[in-house]
Amino acid sequence: MFDTIKNISNLKMLEAIIQTSYDGIYITDGQANTILINNSYERITGLKKEQVVGNNMADLVKKGMISESATLSVLKRREPVTLNQKFNTGKSALVTGTPFFSDDGTIKMVVTNVRDITELEILKKQYNESKSENIKYQSIIEELKKQIVDSDFIIAEDEEMLNLLSVAKRVAKFDTNVIIYGETGSGKEVVAKFIYNNSQRKDKPFVKINCGAIPESLIESEFFGYAEGAFTGASKGGKIGIFEAADNGTLMLDEIGELPLSMQVKLLRVLQDGEIEKVGSNKSIKVNVRIIAVTNKNLYKMVEDGTFREDLFYRLNIVPLTVPPLRKRRSSIIPTVEYYLNVYNKKYSVNKTLSDEVLKYLYEYSWPGNVRELKNLVERIIITNVKSEVEVENLPSAIVDSVDAGDDKNIKVKKLSEAVSLLEKDMIFKAYERHGNVRAAAKELGIDPSTFVRKRNKYLR
């Protein structure tokens, strides 16, 4: 009688101790039937005593109340087992089941210690989200670092360029796609940045990518990024694409005409739906990007030839702008030369000047490489010329020969009247290119504006 009372007393004391534990305690017999749980288990898991006590662990797993049972694993393996357990209440726990053996080696009961990891899971999720955001912003920063260039701009002292920039500034205020046409080196990217700087997105990312510089097999992952494990060699954690990097900002697609047809379809889908999918993922990601496409190709002809999708063309070609080549804006040539002369004199701590004869040749030259060619030439002659003043002999022979050949063409005529007409035409067009307006050009040539307009219109026909 006394021993029975003592055992009951010890059992109550044991249960009291179990109830004071901050960790959850879950006890089953050797057949996985639930004997006892403490209050902490209810708090951690959200499950109530009446839901589990008396029930077998296999039934609780079958009903979906718990994801998997440490107790069942312990009974099978006959050793302690630790695993992550999820409950139908949405909570998670780290559980460790420990077997208690009888003298004959059978498992008498299993005691499982339950620790709350719901908060840890939340922190882990927040960390992963934070890490993802960090990857995103690191990508943006790296992209922007690549795009730091000299204080490059187009000097617009000709009417055609001023009109273009005026239209570009108006267009910039409207959140619409723009396509910029122009020869290589004519300043298309500068116009794109001009639009960006005057837009409502000027404080957001400006990201550019050259569609012709990426191998076709990598274009999709560069555009949209890829998920972790998308392919062999994929970076851990995946990679963000340029669309995600440019989210809420502006994306400049350089050399859009080089984009393969297979990728044109996917780009069109993004422009229509405003969503992307990373390579190796079926999860859609919303993006809000303004597109400025740039090309030196004739997309109209490419559409006719079937090398550029018509539907994508009309989606991009909402506002087409054309940057005129430098040879058609001659009034801007000398100011541009002087600008870069100043830039590179400061950069290399020199004080080089150009002779009048050199300026004449630079003005007459056709500049097939446009502003980029001019910029590179000025830097080269400053670096390579020993004397303080650059002379014609210091110019590349290709430029001198090209200009001289152009002069020869003007004298190979059969009649004096033809020579006079050629000279008059040349003087009229060059005066207009120098000044950019009729009144100033007419004044230079010593004729009245109406005569200038009449003659210029004659030669325009």
LUMPAZA-605280 format. One line per 5 residues: number of its first residue (from 1); their letters; for each residue x, y, z of C-alpha. Coordinates in nm, 2 decimals, decimal comma, padded with zeros to 4 digits. Example, Ala and Ser with C-alpha at 12.3 -4.5 7.8 and 13.67 -1.06 7.14 Angstrom:
2
1> AS> 01,23/-00,45/00,78  01,37/-00,11/00,71
//
This chain:
461
1> MFDTI> 00,00/00,00/00,00  00,28/00,24/00,10  00,48/00,15/-00,22  00,17/00,22/-00,44  00,12/00,56/-00,27
6> KNISN> 00,49/00,64/-00,32  00,48/00,54/-00,69  00,18/00,76/-00,75  00,35/01,05/-00,57  00,67/01,00/-00,78
11> LKMLE> 00,46/00,99/-01,10  00,28/01,32/-01,01  00,62/01,48/-00,93  00,76/01,36/-01,26  00,46/01,50/-01,45
16> AIIQT> 00,50/01,83/-01,27  00,86/01,85/-01,37  00,77/01,77/-01,73  00,51/02,04/-01,73  00,77/02,30/-01,62
21> SYDGI> 00,99/02,24/-01,92  01,01/02,53/-02,17  01,07/02,27/-02,45  00,79/02,05/-02,55  00,79/01,69/-02,42
26> YITDG> 00,61/01,41/-02,61  00,60/01,05/-02,46  00,47/00,74/-02,63  00,48/00,37/-02,53  00,68/00,10/-02,72
31> QANTI> 00,40/00,08/-02,98  00,40/00,45/-03,06  00,08/00,52/-02,87  00,08/00,87/-02,72  00,09/00,87/-02,34
36> LINNS> 00,17/01,22/-02,23  00,24/01,57/-02,36  00,32/01,89/-02,17  00,18/02,24/-02,20  00,49/02,36/-02,39
41> YERIT> 00,42/02,11/-02,66  00,07/02,26/-02,71  00,22/02,61/-02,72  00,49/02,52/-02,97  00,29/02,30/-03,21
46> GLKKE> -00,06/02,45/-03,18  -00,19/02,09/-03,13  -00,41/02,02/-02,82  -00,38/01,74/-02,57  -00,71/01,59/-02,66
51> QVVGN> -00,61/01,57/-03,03  -00,30/01,35/-02,97  -00,31/01,17/-02,63  -00,43/00,81/-02,68  -00,36/00,83/-03,06
56> NMADL> -00,10/00,63/-03,24  00,18/00,83/-03,42  00,12/00,64/-03,75  -00,25/00,77/-03,74  -00,14/01,13/-03,67
61> VKKGM> 00,10/01,12/-03,97  -00,17/00,96/-04,19  -00,42/01,24/-04,09  -00,16/01,50/-04,18  -00,14/01,65/-03,83
66> ISESA> 00,24/01,61/-03,84  00,47/01,57/-04,14  00,67/01,28/-04,01  00,72/01,10/-03,68  01,05/01,09/-03,49
71> TLSVL> 00,90/00,82/-03,26  00,83/00,58/-03,56  01,19/00,63/-03,68  01,32/00,56/-03,33  01,12/00,24/-03,31
76> KRREP> 01,25/00,13/-03,65  01,62/00,23/-03,60  01,64/00,17/-03,22  01,85/00,48/-03,17  01,79/00,85/-03,11
81> VTLNQ> 01,66/01,04/-03,42  01,65/01,42/-03,48  01,44/01,58/-03,76  01,24/01,89/-03,86  00,87/01,84/-03,80
86> KFNTG> 00,59/02,05/-03,95  00,24/02,06/-03,82  -00,10/02,12/-03,98  -00,12/02,44/-03,77  00,15/02,59/-03,99
91> KSALV> 00,42/02,57/-03,72  00,76/02,39/-03,72  00,97/02,23/-03,46  01,31/02,05/-03,42  01,24/01,72/-03,25
96> TGTPF> 01,47/01,46/-03,10  01,32/01,12/-03,01  01,51/00,90/-02,76  01,43/00,53/-02,69  01,41/00,39/-02,33
101> FSDDG> 01,48/00,02/-02,32  01,35/-00,25/-02,08  01,58/-00,51/-01,93  01,49/-00,76/-02,21  01,60/-00,51/-02,48
106> TIKMV> 01,25/-00,40/-02,60  01,17/-00,04/-02,63  00,95/00,05/-02,33  00,88/00,41/-02,43  01,00/00,70/-02,65
111> VTNVR> 01,05/01,05/-02,51  01,07/01,32/-02,77  01,21/01,67/-02,70  01,04/01,94/-02,91  01,20/02,28/-02,98
116> DITEL> 01,02/02,57/-03,15  01,19/02,66/-03,48  00,90/02,86/-03,63  01,07/03,19/-03,54  01,40/03,05/-03,68
121> EILKK> 01,22/02,96/-04,00  01,08/03,31/-04,02  01,43/03,45/-03,97  01,57/03,22/-04,23  01,31/03,33/-04,48
126> QYNES> 01,38/03,69/-04,40  01,75/03,63/-04,44  01,70/03,46/-04,78  01,47/03,74/-04,89  01,73/03,99/-04,77
131> KSENI> 02,01/03,79/-04,95  01,80/03,79/-05,27  01,75/04,16/-05,25  02,12/04,21/-05,18  02,21/04,00/-05,49
136> KYQSI> 01,97/04,22/-05,68  02,12/04,54/-05,57  02,47/04,41/-05,61  02,38/04,32/-05,97  02,25/04,67/-06,02
141> IEELK> 02,56/04,83/-05,87  02,79/04,61/-06,08  02,59/04,69/-06,39  02,61/05,06/-06,31  02,98/05,04/-06,25
146> KQIVD> 03,04/04,90/-06,59  02,85/05,19/-06,74  03,06/05,47/-06,59  03,21/05,65/-06,89  03,36/05,99/-06,96
151> SDFII> 03,13/06,29/-06,95  03,02/06,21/-07,30  02,76/06,41/-07,49  02,65/06,53/-07,83  02,73/06,89/-07,91
156> AEDEE> 02,42/07,01/-08,09  02,49/07,33/-08,29  02,29/07,22/-08,60  01,92/07,25/-08,65  01,86/06,88/-08,71
161> MLNLL> 02,02/06,77/-08,38  01,85/07,04/-08,18  01,52/06,93/-08,32  01,59/06,57/-08,23  01,68/06,66/-07,87
166> SVAKR> 01,37/06,87/-07,84  01,15/06,58/-07,94  01,35/06,34/-07,72  01,29/06,57/-07,42  00,92/06,58/-07,48
171> VAKFD> 00,91/06,20/-07,52  01,11/06,14/-07,20  00,82/06,26/-06,99  00,59/05,99/-07,12  00,65/05,63/-07,00
176> TNVII> 00,66/05,47/-07,34  00,90/05,26/-07,54  01,15/05,44/-07,77  01,37/05,32/-08,05  01,67/05,51/-08,16
181> YGETG> 01,82/05,46/-08,51  02,16/05,58/-08,63  02,49/05,49/-08,76  02,76/05,33/-08,55  02,92/05,59/-08,32
186> SGKEV> 02,67/05,87/-08,40  02,57/05,91/-08,03  02,26/05,69/-08,00  02,35/05,59/-07,64  02,40/05,95/-07,55
191> VAKFI> 02,04/06,03/-07,67  01,92/05,73/-07,47  02,08/05,87/-07,16  01,94/06,21/-07,24  01,59/06,06/-07,24
196> YNNSQ> 01,66/05,87/-06,92  01,79/06,19/-06,74  01,48/06,38/-06,84  01,23/06,10/-06,75  01,04/06,03/-06,43
201> RKDKP> 01,26/05,73/-06,38  01,59/05,93/-06,36  01,64/05,83/-06,00  01,60/05,46/-06,08  01,84/05,22/-06,25
206> FVKIN> 01,96/05,28/-06,60  02,09/04,94/-06,73  02,22/04,87/-07,08  02,30/04,55/-07,26  02,45/04,48/-07,60
211> CGAIP> 02,23/04,22/-07,77  02,49/04,14/-08,03  02,77/04,08/-07,78  02,62/03,79/-07,59  02,64/03,43/-07,72
216> ESLIE> 02,29/03,31/-07,83  02,30/03,03/-07,57  02,34/03,28/-07,29  02,10/03,55/-07,39  01,80/03,42/-07,20
221> SEFFG> 01,98/03,38/-06,87  02,13/03,73/-06,92  01,79/03,88/-06,98  01,59/03,69/-06,72  01,85/03,54/-06,48
226> YAEGA> 01,84/03,18/-06,37  01,73/02,98/-06,06  01,98/02,78/-05,85  02,06/02,45/-06,01  01,91/02,56/-06,35
231> FTGAS> 02,21/02,40/-06,53  02,55/02,26/-06,46  02,78/02,54/-06,34  02,50/02,77/-06,23  02,59/03,00/-05,94
236> KGGKI> 02,47/02,90/-05,60  02,16/03,11/-05,52  02,10/03,17/-05,89  02,15/03,49/-06,08  01,94/03,80/-06,14
241> GIFEA> 01,88/03,91/-06,50  01,90/04,26/-06,65  01,52/04,29/-06,65  01,50/04,24/-06,27  01,81/04,46/-06,22
246> ADNGT> 01,63/04,74/-06,42  01,30/04,70/-06,24  01,12/05,04/-06,21  01,40/05,19/-06,42  01,51/05,20/-06,78
251> LMLDE> 01,66/04,93/-06,99  01,86/05,01/-07,30  01,87/04,73/-07,55  02,17/04,81/-07,77  02,19/04,65/-08,11
256> IGELP> 01,84/04,52/-08,09  01,86/04,41/-08,45  02,11/04,14/-08,35  01,86/03,97/-08,12  01,79/03,61/-08,24
261> LSMQV> 01,43/03,54/-08,35  01,39/03,28/-08,07  01,46/03,55/-07,81  01,25/03,81/-07,99  00,94/03,60/-07,90
266> KLLRV> 01,03/03,59/-07,53  01,11/03,97/-07,53  00,77/04,03/-07,69  00,60/03,83/-07,42  00,77/04,03/-07,14
271> LQDGE> 00,66/04,36/-07,31  00,30/04,24/-07,33  00,27/04,08/-06,99  00,52/04,27/-06,78  00,64/03,94/-06,64
276> IEKVG> 00,96/03,73/-06,66  01,05/03,37/-06,57  01,40/03,28/-06,47  01,57/02,99/-06,65  01,50/02,68/-06,45
281> SNKSI> 01,20/02,83/-06,28  00,83/02,84/-06,35  00,76/03,12/-06,11  00,65/03,45/-06,28  00,82/03,77/-06,16
286> KVNVR> 00,65/04,11/-06,22  00,88/04,37/-06,37  00,82/04,74/-06,46  01,08/04,85/-06,71  01,09/05,12/-06,98
291> IIAVT> 01,26/05,00/-07,29  01,49/05,22/-07,51  01,60/05,01/-07,80  01,90/05,12/-08,01  02,01/05,00/-08,36
296> NKNLY> 02,22/05,08/-08,66  02,01/04,85/-08,88  01,71/04,91/-09,09  01,44/04,73/-08,89  01,18/04,81/-09,16
301> KMVED> 01,38/04,60/-09,41  01,45/04,33/-09,15  01,07/04,29/-09,09  01,02/04,26/-09,47  01,30/04,00/-09,49
306> GTFRE> 01,16/03,80/-09,19  01,46/03,85/-08,97  01,28/04,07/-08,72  00,93/04,00/-08,58  00,67/04,25/-08,70
311> DLFYR> 00,47/04,24/-08,38  00,79/04,31/-08,17  00,88/04,59/-08,41  00,55/04,77/-08,36  00,57/04,72/-07,99
316> LNIVP> 00,91/04,89/-07,98  00,87/05,14/-08,26  00,61/05,36/-08,07  00,84/05,66/-08,09  01,12/05,63/-08,35
321> LTVPP> 01,41/05,88/-08,33  01,70/05,90/-08,58  02,04/06,04/-08,48  02,19/06,20/-08,79  02,55/06,11/-08,88
326> LRKRR> 02,82/06,36/-08,81  02,88/06,44/-09,18  02,52/06,58/-09,19  02,59/06,80/-08,90  02,91/06,97/-09,00
331> SSIIP> 02,84/07,28/-08,79  02,90/07,06/-08,49  03,23/06,90/-08,61  03,47/07,18/-08,50  03,30/07,25/-08,16
336> TVEYY> 03,31/06,87/-08,09  03,68/06,86/-08,19  03,75/07,15/-07,95  03,55/06,99/-07,67  03,75/06,66/-07,69
341> LNVYN> 04,08/06,86/-07,74  04,01/07,02/-07,40  03,91/06,69/-07,24  04,23/06,51/-07,34  04,46/06,81/-07,27
346> KKYSV> 04,33/06,80/-06,91  04,34/06,42/-06,89  04,71/06,40/-07,01  04,82/06,74/-06,86  04,93/06,88/-07,19
351> NKTLS> 04,84/07,19/-07,39  04,82/07,08/-07,76  04,66/07,29/-08,03  04,54/07,22/-08,38  04,65/07,43/-08,68
356> DEVLK> 04,39/07,59/-08,90  04,48/07,35/-09,18  04,42/07,05/-08,95  04,08/07,20/-08,86  04,00/07,24/-09,23
361> YLYEY> 04,07/06,87/-09,30  03,87/06,76/-08,99  03,58/06,97/-09,11  03,59/06,83/-09,47  03,63/06,47/-09,36
366> SWPGN> 03,32/06,25/-09,39  03,36/06,07/-09,05  03,22/05,73/-09,13  03,28/05,63/-08,76  03,10/05,95/-08,65
371> VRELK> 03,16/06,10/-08,30  03,33/05,79/-08,17  03,59/05,81/-08,45  03,64/06,18/-08,39  03,69/06,13/-08,02
376> NLVER> 03,94/05,85/-08,07  04,13/06,05/-08,33  04,17/06,36/-08,11  04,30/06,14/-07,83  04,54/05,97/-08,06
381> IIITN> 04,69/06,28/-08,21  04,73/06,44/-07,87  04,92/06,13/-07,74  05,14/06,07/-08,04  05,22/06,42/-08,14
386> VKSEV> 05,55/06,56/-07,99  05,50/06,92/-08,10  05,26/07,15/-07,91  05,07/07,23/-08,24  04,93/06,94/-08,45
391> EVENL> 05,00/06,98/-08,82  04,84/06,81/-09,12  05,14/06,57/-09,14  05,04/06,44/-08,80  04,69/06,34/-08,93
396> PSAIV> 04,63/05,98/-09,05  04,70/05,95/-09,42  04,35/05,80/-09,47  04,19/06,13/-09,36  04,41/06,35/-09,57
401> DSVDA> 04,37/06,13/-09,88  04,00/06,11/-09,84  03,96/06,49/-09,82  04,20/06,54/-10,11  04,02/06,29/-10,32
406> GDDKN> 03,69/06,47/-10,25  03,84/06,80/-10,37  03,96/06,63/-10,69  03,61/06,51/-10,77  03,48/06,87/-10,78
411> IKVKK> 03,71/06,98/-11,06  03,65/06,68/-11,29  03,38/06,85/-11,49  03,34/06,92/-11,86  03,20/07,27/-11,86
416> LSEAV> 03,26/07,59/-11,66  02,89/07,61/-11,58  02,90/07,27/-11,41  03,20/07,38/-11,20  03,02/07,69/-11,09
421> SLLEK> 02,71/07,50/-11,00  02,92/07,25/-10,80  03,10/07,52/-10,62  02,78/07,72/-10,54  02,61/07,40/-10,41
426> DMIFK> 02,90/07,32/-10,19  02,93/07,67/-10,05  02,55/07,69/-09,98  02,53/07,35/-09,80  02,85/07,41/-09,60
431> AYERH> 02,74/07,75/-09,49  02,41/07,61/-09,37  02,58/07,33/-09,19  02,82/07,57/-09,02  02,54/07,81/-08,90
436> GNVRA> 02,24/07,58/-08,88  02,00/07,86/-08,99  01,93/08,05/-09,32  01,98/08,40/-09,20  02,34/08,35/-09,07
441> AAKEL> 02,44/08,14/-09,37  02,31/08,39/-09,62  02,49/08,67/-09,44  02,82/08,48/-09,47  02,78/08,43/-09,84
446> GIDPS> 02,67/08,80/-09,90  02,32/08,72/-10,03  01,98/08,78/-09,90  01,79/08,50/-09,72  01,52/08,46/-09,99
451> TFVRK> 01,79/08,40/-10,25  01,97/08,15/-10,03  01,65/07,95/-09,97  01,57/07,95/-10,35  01,92/07,83/-10,44
456> RNKYL> 01,92/07,57/-10,16  01,58/07,43/-10,26  01,71/07,40/-10,62  02,00/07,18/-10,51  01,78/06,98/-10,27
461> R> 01,56/06,86/-10,56
//
